[in-house]
Amino acid sequence: MKYLMTVFALSLATLTTLTFTANAHSASGSCEARASDKKLSGDARKSFLKKCNASAKPASSSASRACSKSAAEKKLVGAAKNSYIKKCVADGSSKSFWK
């Protein structure tokens, strides 16, 4: 019985790992496939893949929310708001650099 449970647990772990790996690769693969479907090449392809892969990555939502809240408190709009949020998320904190 112990042997059966061990085999089952190892099989489950293997299947879970394979599924996770397949999902991780499918995001970048789908961007490549979509770029090929659109017949993009050169700089247009690079730009598309960069945007596609960036949107496929899970963003640091808590940092992004904190930075967005901080930008709203400062009443930033447009390019200033986007620049502030980008810098804030890159720094990894909602500290103000606009003071």
N, C-alpha and C positions, 0 to 999 in steps of 0.2 A: 504494500500500500504506500509506504514511504517513497519507494522508487517511482511509482506512478505519479504521485504528487510532485516529485522533483522534476520529472519529465514534463509534466503539464506546466509547471511554473517556468521552466526554461523555454518551452515552446511559446508561451504567452509573452515572455520578455523579448524573445527574438522577433515575433510578429509585431510587437509594439515598436521596437527599434526600427524595423524595416519600414513600417508605415510612416513613422516620423521622418526618416531619411527621405522617403519618396516625396512627402509633402514639402520638405525643405527644398528639394531640387526642382519640384514642379513649378514653383514661383518664377525662378529664373528661366526655366525651360519654356514656360508659357510666354514670357516676354520675347524670347528668341523666336518662338513660333509665330507670334503675332507680327513681329518685325519682318519675318520672311513672307507671311501672308500679305502684308502691305507692300512687299517688294521694295523695302527701304535699303539704301546703301549709303556708304560714306558718312558724312557728318549728320545727315538726317537720321540714319540708323543709330549712331552713337548717342545722339540726343534722345531719341525715343527710348533706347535701352536704359539710359541713365535715369530718365523719369519713371519708366516702368518698374525698374528694380528698386528705386527709392520708395515708390508707393507700395511695393510688395513687402518691404521690410516693416516689421512692427515698430512703430514709433514709440518713443518713451512718452507715453500718454500722460503720466503724472507730471513729468517735467514740462511737457508742452502745455498742459492745462494751467500749471502754476505760472508759466511765462505769459500765457495769454491773459490770465487774470491780472498779472502785474502790468501788462501793456494796456489793458482796459482801464486800470486805476490811473495810469498816466495819461489817459485819453489820447493815445497814439492811434493814428489811422494810416492806411495806405502803405507806402514803401517804408516809412519810418517804423510802423508796427511790424511789418514782415522782417525787417532788418533786426529789430530788437528781439523778436521771438527766436529768429535763427541763431543769433549770438547767444541768447540766454540758454537755449537748449544745448548748444555746443559747449557752453561753460558748465552745463549740468546743474544749474541752479537758477533760482528766480531772482538772484541779486541784481540790483539795478546798476547799470553802467551809464545811465543817462542823467545821473544826479549832477 
